Amino acid sequence: MATDSWALAVDEQEAAAESLGTLQIKEKDDKPKTEKPSVEANGTTKPEDNESDKPEDEDKEDRAAQSLLNKLIRSNLVNTTNQVEVLQRDPNSPLYSVKSFEELRLKPQLLQGVYAMGFNRPSKIQENALPMMLAEPPQNLIAQSQSGTGKTAAFVLAMLSHVDPANKWPQCLCVSPTYELALQTGKVIEQMGQFYPEVKLAYAIRGNKLERGMKIQEQIVIGTPGTVLDWCVKLKFIDPKKIKVFVLDEADVMIATQGHQDQSIRIQRMLPKDCQMLLFSATFEDSVWKFAQRIVPDPNIIKLKREEETLDTIKQYYVLCNSKEEKFHALCNIYGAITIAQAMIFCHTRKTAGWLAGELSREGHQVALLSGEMMVEQRAAVIERFREGKEKVLVTTNVCARGIDVEQVSVVINFDLPVDKDGNPDNETYLHRIGRTGRFGKRGLAINMIDSKFSMNILNRIQEHFNKKIEKLDTDDLDEIEKIAN
Ligand SMILES: Nc1ncnc2c1ncn2[C@@H]1O[C@H](COP(=O)(O)OP(=O)(O)OP(=O)(O)O)[C@@H](O)[C@H]1O
């Protein structure tokens, strides 16, 4: 086996690397700082600069981009079989939960909006969150559940229910971490409020310039913390004392930026004491919890655990090679021996991913390439095409390891094993790439390519961590490969 120390080199590059994901989100608004590589219709990209051999783990850190990607590719509600945990501020008050939207006694225009969106009944988190948010007197809420479980729809419905359209001033304020995420939430407000045209929405986002001295008449304002703060303090477009509902969305993404955290707290401090405070987050680390408590006094708390992924139904193998060319050769042998409907192949760097996608195309495969230099919208389009089966192989770096459930993918190949920036096995990413939730409990096949002592060591540590044996596979023996497909 080769004993090259690519991992070390990769670590050094990573230490020096700027967060590519963050750069992308900014590029759209702040004018591109670099030329974009050309992306063809099928998402195949030719890497054109030496950025491409940097590891792409840092993209994983870009939670705003990941969150936006999730929203763009989501086709419907994520169902979970887990139970909602509810912690009431006043344990003596009865705990209401609803099984239908009718029970909520919504304004007819809003019920019409809900049904027009195709919602038949409340999602799990909505069953508990909606009665709390719509209660009189208003109750504060901290809610945590994974992306796609219906949080946005819930607080949008609460905001629309609480405004008085006769009053021509902002009454609900919603802050989102980025421009794009604010726009996405705005779209939901517009859709759900489509039969309630008296209620108007304003966007407090960069580039939305209003004349000094004017007052906003729209009842709902959605924006990013910096601009919302400016509109309240410097420009006085909004009178914060008249706000009845304050929503802080994507708290976990928000706190990734220190400035946002401070701005959010400053906004919150200006609101009246009886303003309803609502905070939503997909995850709930300690830091999110601390922040949430500063934003939401006397909260009710609702938590919904995410569905656990497991390796139980997955057959795992490893293949020994000496170089990336040998890994590619092994891959061709696997493709020659078994029928693979759709596969995802993970590489550590863009450069390897670009190279591999090119080689596979030359072999006649229909390949899509997904990597960090693409705009989030481009990534979403590539994933959509792959889901529709237009391409059979998706070569990717870590950027899409999370958030995409492509049920028909039966084979996952780790062309490079996932390692964190310290060169340790990234077990969590391994599980996300390969694991399946109970719902998609179909059998799957995972093949790990090993090309150095370093990667063999990583593999051993992954085996130990999950306490699951990863079998050796000889890809020069076609009979042996055929057996793994059965
Ligand atoms: N009660 C419902 N019935 C059917 N579909 C729903 C319901 N509530 C929400 N949805 C849909 O499910 C998807 C996810 O909902 P939503 O965006 O509100 O989730 P979320 O938890 O806020 O996720 P994220 O934070 O990523 O936006 C959306 O497409 C939304 O339109």
PDBQT file of the ligand as one rigid body, heavy atoms in Angstrom, charges set to zero:
ROOT
HETATM    1  N1  LIG A 501     -49.172  19.713   7.887  1.00  0.00    +0.000 N 
HETATM    2  C1  LIG A 501     -48.532  19.518   6.756  1.00  0.00    +0.000 A 
HETATM    3  N2  LIG A 501     -48.980  18.629   5.849  1.00  0.00    +0.000 NA
HETATM    4  C2  LIG A 501     -48.322  18.419   4.682  1.00  0.00    +0.000 A 
HETATM    5  N3  LIG A 501     -47.192  19.066   4.325  1.00  0.00    +0.000 NA
HETATM    6  C3  LIG A 501     -46.683  19.952   5.186  1.00  0.00    +0.000 A 
HETATM    7  C4  LIG A 501     -47.316  20.238   6.448  1.00  0.00    +0.000 A 
HETATM    8  N4  LIG A 501     -46.571  21.158   7.082  1.00  0.00    +0.000 NA
HETATM    9  C5  LIG A 501     -45.531  21.447   6.281  1.00  0.00    +0.000 A 
HETATM   10  N5  LIG A 501     -45.600  20.732   5.130  1.00  0.00    +0.000 N 
HETATM   11  C6  LIG A 501     -44.656  20.728   3.996  1.00  0.00    +0.000 C 
HETATM   12  O1  LIG A 501     -43.540  19.956   4.407  1.00  0.00    +0.000 OA
HETATM   13  C7  LIG A 501     -42.329  20.569   4.002  1.00  0.00    +0.000 C 
HETATM   14  C8  LIG A 501     -41.502  20.917   5.234  1.00  0.00    +0.000 C 
HETATM   15  O2  LIG A 501     -42.168  21.883   6.019  1.00  0.00    +0.000 OA
HETATM   16  P1  LIG A 501     -41.412  23.128   6.673  1.00  0.00    +0.000 P 
HETATM   17  O3  LIG A 501     -40.577  23.853   5.665  1.00  0.00    +0.000 OA
HETATM   18  O4  LIG A 501     -42.435  23.906   7.404  1.00  0.00    +0.000 OA
HETATM   19  O5  LIG A 501     -40.447  22.335   7.668  1.00  0.00    +0.000 OA
HETATM   20  P2  LIG A 501     -39.293  22.909   8.592  1.00  0.00    +0.000 P 
HETATM   21  O6  LIG A 501     -39.249  22.030   9.764  1.00  0.00    +0.000 OA
HETATM   22  O7  LIG A 501     -39.517  24.364   8.784  1.00  0.00    +0.000 OA
HETATM   23  O8  LIG A 501     -38.012  22.667   7.766  1.00  0.00    +0.000 OA
HETATM   24  P3  LIG A 501     -36.938  23.779   7.377  1.00  0.00    +0.000 P 
HETATM   25  O9  LIG A 501     -36.503  24.439   8.629  1.00  0.00    +0.000 OA
HETATM   26  O10 LIG A 501     -35.867  23.053   6.667  1.00  0.00    +0.000 OA
HETATM   27  O11 LIG A 501     -37.714  24.703   6.459  1.00  0.00    +0.000 OA
HETATM   28  C9  LIG A 501     -42.717  21.773   3.171  1.00  0.00    +0.000 C 
HETATM   29  O12 LIG A 501     -42.704  21.374   1.818  1.00  0.00    +0.000 OA
HETATM   30  C10 LIG A 501     -44.127  22.103   3.655  1.00  0.00    +0.000 C 
HETATM   31  O13 LIG A 501     -44.867  22.722   2.643  1.00  0.00    +0.000 OA
ENDROOT
TORSDOF 0
